[in-house]
């Protein structure tokens, strides 16, 4: 069987197709952290009067930059810059890692004339490797000289690790009183599972959103995007998602429960979902993109439990890789979801709209040849009706291939 190493139907974009956020600038350089001599350091300069919020990994062994970024945000400082390196996670390094990340913040802050607590650091790469502070601090001036509003694609490339494609997306929306642009980049390919995933994501919008409202928006956005993906069931030490409000029109302030609020919320979620799905489509060694829609659940959390039980089952994932119509594994995963008191007689399961399990057992219309044909496709939709409520949620995952094992067994060496 051919081992596909490229992303699953993930379209590449060009610099010209990306909408910029005025006054938000990115500088990209090669600090020599990676061995391939590609850009590996990104500085994001944030204008005054902006609001910045973030959500982070729930892995208790979180990395030094996560600890510092959370602290700076919790202390209420107006964030003016982000600095992101790839090639080294700065995780599992104890006090040394914290000291190194602080030094990077201090160096960038001194060049920008701001307080170090106004800088958020982020890292991605190999865990338990020392951050090459000297290499990073040496090239910060070069990154600042390269600051540009139209560096979104370059920024996406600079934060890649095992990613095969830079992940960037933007869109414009027309509101009653103002137009808005939302743009974002992310990275992620393996060690993907909420909350959140080995991923970094940075999304900005060019209107003024009060900080408390922005904090609500990022949590709601994360719940239907980055917390709905899984490649391998492992949560990383460095996962971070940042949402920035960059007010280009300071006369406009978003009001809660307005029509404009609903439109903006929908657009932010759209950008986040696109980026989240792009991580799955670029999953390490993935050959298939699998959507899992769980409906008629009592709650979204219940739907998530069922969906993630399927998404994280090695037996299910390997069956999809082999295009093996052994879909009893899906039923087994539903039963392993820890959802209490499931009524199996009401559970129906479809693959690409073809019913294969009805009332918790093999459908009378089951046709293995048809199912096998669907299993061979690189886009697969599973739909599970629990028959017990009105809530639903969609999650995204991949198959599990030989290539995944190869990539991760050789990651360090």
NUKOL-787438 format. One line per 4 residues: number of its first residue (from 1); their letters; for each residue z, y, x of C-alpha. Coordinates in steps of 0.25 Angstrom, whole numbers, plus 5000, padded with zeros to 4 digits. Layout:
NUM) A) Z:Y:X ~ ...
***
This chain:
1) XXXX) 5000:5000:5000 ~ 4996:5014:5005 ~ 5008:5022:5009 ~ 5006:5036:5004
5) XXXX) 5012:5047:5013 ~ 5007:5060:5006 ~ 5013:5066:4994 ~ 5010:5061:4979
9) XXXX) 5001:5071:4973 ~ 5008:5083:4979 ~ 4998:5094:4980 ~ 4998:5103:4992
13) XXXX) 4998:5118:4990 ~ 4992:5130:4998 ~ 4999:5143:5002 ~ 4990:5151:4993
17) XXXX) 4995:5143:4981 ~ 5009:5147:4983 ~ 5015:5159:4975 ~ 5024:5167:4984
21) XXXX) 5038:5173:4981 ~ 5038:5187:4986 ~ 5048:5191:4996 ~ 5052:5176:4999
25) XXXX) 5047:5173:5013 ~ 5046:5160:5021 ~ 5045:5158:5036 ~ 5041:5145:5042
29) XXXX) 5041:5140:5057 ~ 5042:5128:5065 ~ 5056:5127:5072 ~ 5052:5114:5078
33) XXXX) 5062:5105:5070 ~ 5051:5096:5066 ~ 5044:5087:5076 ~ 5030:5091:5069
37) XXXX) 5030:5105:5073 ~ 5028:5110:5058 ~ 5036:5121:5052 ~ 5050:5117:5049
41) XXXX) 5058:5130:5047 ~ 5057:5139:5035 ~ 5064:5152:5032 ~ 5064:5158:5018
45) XXXX) 5067:5173:5017 ~ 5073:5178:5004 ~ 5073:5192:5000 ~ 5085:5200:4995
49) XXXX) 5090:5199:4980 ~ 5085:5184:4979 ~ 5093:5173:4974 ~ 5094:5159:4980
53) XXXX) 5100:5147:4975 ~ 5100:5132:4979 ~ 5104:5118:4976 ~ 5106:5107:4987
57) XXXX) 5108:5093:4989 ~ 5120:5085:4984 ~ 5120:5076:4996 ~ 5134:5078:5001
61) XXXX) 5129:5076:5015 ~ 5121:5089:5014 ~ 5115:5096:5025 ~ 5121:5109:5033
65) XXXX) 5110:5118:5027 ~ 5113:5114:5013 ~ 5128:5117:5015 ~ 5125:5131:5021
69) XXXX) 5115:5134:5010 ~ 5124:5130:4999 ~ 5135:5138:5005 ~ 5127:5151:5007
73) XXXX) 5122:5150:4993 ~ 5136:5147:4987 ~ 5142:5160:4995 ~ 5132:5168:4987
77) XXXX) 5124:5174:4998 ~ 5111:5180:4995 ~ 5101:5171:5002 ~ 5091:5177:5010
81) XXXX) 5084:5166:5018 ~ 5082:5151:5019 ~ 5080:5143:5031 ~ 5074:5129:5030
85) XXXX) 5071:5119:5042 ~ 5065:5105:5041 ~ 5066:5094:5051 ~ 5081:5094:5051
89) XXXX) 5091:5093:5039 ~ 5103:5098:5047 ~ 5111:5088:5039 ~ 5122:5078:5044
93) XXXX) 5125:5088:5056 ~ 5139:5092:5051 ~ 5144:5106:5056 ~ 5132:5107:5066
97) XXXX) 5122:5107:5055 ~ 5130:5118:5048 ~ 5131:5126:5060 ~ 5116:5124:5063
101) XXXX) 5112:5128:5049 ~ 5121:5141:5049 ~ 5115:5145:5063 ~ 5101:5144:5056
105) XXXX) 5106:5153:5045 ~ 5112:5163:5054 ~ 5099:5164:5063 ~ 5090:5166:5051
109) XXXX) 5100:5176:5045 ~ 5101:5184:5058 ~ 5086:5186:5058 ~ 5085:5190:5043
113) XXXX) 5097:5199:5044 ~ 5105:5192:5033 ~ 5118:5184:5033 ~ 5117:5169:5036
117) XXXX) 5123:5166:5023 ~ 5110:5171:5017 ~ 5102:5160:5023 ~ 5101:5146:5017
121) XXXX) 5097:5135:5027 ~ 5090:5122:5023 ~ 5086:5110:5032 ~ 5078:5097:5029
125) XXXX) 5074:5085:5038 ~ 5082:5075:5046 ~ 5097:5073:5043 ~ 5107:5073:5055
129) XXXX) 5098:5081:5064 ~ 5103:5094:5071 ~ 5096:5107:5066 ~ 5088:5113:5077
133) XXXX) 5094:5126:5076 ~ 5088:5132:5088 ~ 5074:5129:5084 ~ 5077:5135:5070
137) XXXX) 5083:5148:5074 ~ 5073:5150:5085 ~ 5061:5150:5075 ~ 5068:5158:5063
141) XXXX) 5062:5171:5068 ~ 5048:5165:5067 ~ 5051:5160:5053 ~ 5055:5174:5049
145) XXXX) 5042:5180:5055 ~ 5034:5170:5047 ~ 5041:5174:5033 ~ 5031:5175:5022
149) XXXX) 5031:5174:5007 ~ 5019:5164:5007 ~ 5025:5154:5016 ~ 5029:5144:5005
153) XXXX) 5020:5133:5010 ~ 5024:5135:5024 ~ 5038:5134:5020 ~ 5036:5121:5012
157) XXXX) 5030:5115:5024 ~ 5041:5119:5033 ~ 5052:5112:5026 ~ 5044:5098:5025
161) XXXX) 5050:5086:5031 ~ 5044:5073:5026 ~ 5036:5081:5016 ~ 5021:5079:5016
165) XXXX) 5017:5091:5008 ~ 5024:5105:5008 ~ 5030:5107:4994 ~ 5028:5121:4988
169) XXXX) 5025:5126:4974 ~ 5025:5140:4967 ~ 5021:5145:4953 ~ 5021:5158:4946
173) XXXX) 5026:5161:4932 ~ 5023:5173:4923 ~ 5035:5178:4915 ~ 5036:5189:4904
177) XXXX) 5041:5200:4914 ~ 5038:5194:4928 ~ 5030:5184:4935 ~ 5038:5174:4944
181) XXXX) 5034:5165:4956 ~ 5041:5152:4960 ~ 5039:5145:4973 ~ 5045:5134:4980
185) XXXX) 5044:5124:4992 ~ 5052:5111:4994 ~ 5052:5099:5004 ~ 5056:5085:5001
189) XXXX) 5050:5071:5002 ~ 5061:5061:5005 ~ 5076:5060:5002 ~ 5073:5065:4989
193) XXXX) 5083:5064:4977 ~ 5092:5074:4970 ~ 5101:5081:4972 ~ 5091:5085:4977
197) XXXX) 5082:5079:4988 ~ 5078:5080:5002 ~ 5072:5093:4998 ~ 5072:5108:5000
201) XXXX) 5066:5117:4989 ~ 5065:5132:4989 ~ 5060:5139:4976 ~ 5059:5154:4974
205) XXXX) 5056:5163:4962 ~ 5052:5177:4963 ~ 5061:5183:4952 ~ 5075:5187:4951
209) XXXX) 5085:5176:4946 ~ 5100:5178:4946 ~ 5107:5168:4955 ~ 5115:5161:4944
213) XXXX) 5102:5158:4936 ~ 5095:5154:4949 ~ 5106:5144:4952 ~ 5104:5138:4938
217) XXXX) 5089:5138:4939 ~ 5090:5130:4953 ~ 5099:5119:4947 ~ 5090:5117:4934
221) XXXX) 5078:5117:4943 ~ 5083:5107:4952 ~ 5088:5098:4941 ~ 5073:5096:4936
225) XXXX) 5066:5096:4950 ~ 5073:5093:4963 ~ 5083:5084:4956 ~ 5073:5076:4949
229) XXXX) 5066:5070:4962 ~ 5068:5058:4970 ~ 5061:5051:4981 ~ 5071:5042:4988
233) XXXX) 5084:5044:4981 ~ 5091:5051:4993 ~ 5097:5065:4992 ~ 5096:5073:5005
237) XXXX) 5106:5082:5013 ~ 5098:5094:5012 ~ 5092:5096:4999 ~ 5091:5111:4994
241) XXXX) 5084:5118:4983 ~ 5084:5134:4984 ~ 5079:5143:4972 ~ 5077:5157:4976
245) XXXX) 5075:5170:4967 ~ 5067:5180:4974 ~ 5065:5192:4965 ~ 5052:5199:4968
249) XXXX) 5054:5207:4955 ~ 5068:5212:4954 ~ 5067:5218:4941 ~ 5066:5204:4934
253) XXXX) 5078:5195:4933 ~ 5078:5182:4926 ~ 5086:5181:4914 ~ 5092:5168:4909
257) XXXX) 5086:5161:4896 ~ 5074:5170:4896 ~ 5060:5165:4895 ~ 5058:5169:4909
261) XXXX) 5070:5161:4914 ~ 5064:5149:4907 ~ 5050:5151:4913 ~ 5056:5153:4927
265) XXXX) 5065:5141:4926 ~ 5053:5133:4922 ~ 5045:5138:4934 ~ 5056:5136:4944
269) XXXX) 5058:5121:4939 ~ 5043:5119:4940 ~ 5042:5123:4954 ~ 5054:5115:4958
273) XXXX) 5049:5103:4950 ~ 5036:5104:4958 ~ 5043:5104:4971 ~ 5052:5093:4967
277) XXXX) 5040:5084:4963 ~ 5033:5088:4976 ~ 5045:5082:4984 ~ 5043:5069:4976
281) XXXX) 5028:5069:4978 ~ 5030:5070:4993 ~ 5041:5060:4993 ~ 5041:5052:5006
285) XXXX) 5031:5041:5005 ~ 5029:5043:4990 ~ 5016:5038:4984 ~ 5020:5041:4969
289) XXXX) 5026:5052:4961 ~ 5035:5047:4950 ~ 5040:5056:4938 ~ 5052:5050:4930
293) XXXX) 5054:5056:4917 ~ 5067:5052:4910 ~ 5068:5057:4895 ~ 5076:5054:4883
297) XXXX) 5089:5055:4892 ~ 5102:5060:4888 ~ 5102:5070:4899 ~ 5094:5075:4911
301) XXXX) 5104:5069:4920 ~ 5102:5055:4913 ~ 5087:5057:4914 ~ 5089:5060:4929
305) XXXX) 5098:5048:4931 ~ 5087:5039:4926 ~ 5075:5045:4933 ~ 5082:5046:4946
309) XXXX) 5086:5031:4945 ~ 5072:5028:4944 ~ 5067:5038:4954 ~ 5077:5032:4965
313) XXXX) 5075:5018:4962 ~ 5068:5011:4975 ~ 5063:5000:4966 ~ 5056:5009:4956
317) XXXX) 5051:5018:4968 ~ 5045:5006:4975 ~ 5039:5000:4963 ~ 5031:5013:4961
321) XXXX) 5027:5013:4975 ~ 5021:4999:4974 ~ 5016:5002:4960 ~ 5023:4990:4955
325) XXXX) 5025:4990:4940 ~ 5039:4985:4941 ~ 5045:4996:4932 ~ 5057:4988:4928
329) XXXX) 5063:4995:4940 ~ 5062:5008:4932 ~ 5070:5002:4921 ~ 5080:4997:4931
333) XXXX) 5081:5011:4937 ~ 5084:5017:4924 ~ 5095:5007:4922 ~ 5101:5011:4935
337) XXXX) 5101:5026:4932 ~ 5116:5026:4928 ~ 5113:5032:4915 ~ 5123:5026:4905
341) XXXX) 5120:5019:4892 ~ 5105:5019:4893 ~ 5099:5012:4881 ~ 5088:5003:4887
345) XXXX) 5081:5001:4874 ~ 5077:5015:4873 ~ 5071:5017:4887 ~ 5056:5018:4889
349) XXXX) 5049:5020:4902 ~ 5035:5024:4905 ~ 5026:5025:4917 ~ 5015:5035:4916
353) XXXX) 5017:5035:4901 ~ 5016:5020:4900 ~ 5028:5013:4894 ~ 5033:5001:4902
357) XXXX) 5047:5000:4897 ~ 5051:5002:4883 ~ 5065:5001:4878 ~ 5070:4997:4891
361) XXXX) 5061:4985:4893 ~ 5046:4982:4896 ~ 5037:4989:4886 ~ 5028:4980:4878
365) XXXX) 5016:4988:4882 ~ 5019:4986:4897 ~ 5006:4984:4905 ~ 5009:4981:4920
369) XXXX) 4995:4985:4924 ~ 4996:4999:4917 ~ 5009:5001:4924 ~ 5004:4996:4937
373) XXXX) 4993:5006:4936 ~ 5003:5018:4933 ~ 5012:5013:4945 ~ 5000:5015:4955
377) XXXX) 4999:5030:4951 ~ 5005:5040:4961 ~ 5011:5048:4949 ~ 5020:5040:4940
381) XXXX) 5028:5045:4928 ~ 5040:5037:4923 ~ 5045:5041:4909 ~ 5059:5035:4905
385) XXXX) 5064:5037:4890 ~ 5079:5034:4889 ~ 5079:5036:4874 ~ 5093:5043:4874
389) XXXX) 5091:5058:4874 ~ 5082:5070:4876 ~ 5083:5074:4890 ~ 5073:5071:4901
393) XXXX) 5070:5073:4916 ~ 5059:5070:4925 ~ 5061:5066:4940 ~ 5051:5063:4951
397) XXXX) 5051:5052:4962 ~ 5042:5044:4971 ~ 5040:5029:4974 ~ 5046:5023:4987
401) XXXX) 5036:5019:4997 ~ 5035:5013:5011 ~ 5032:5027:5016 ~ 5045:5032:5012
405) XXXX) 5052:5022:5020 ~ 5043:5025:5032 ~ 5045:5040:5031 ~ 5061:5039:5030
409) XXXX) 5062:5028:5041 ~ 5055:5036:5051 ~ 5060:5050:5047 ~ 5069:5052:5059
413) X) 5061:5044:5069
***
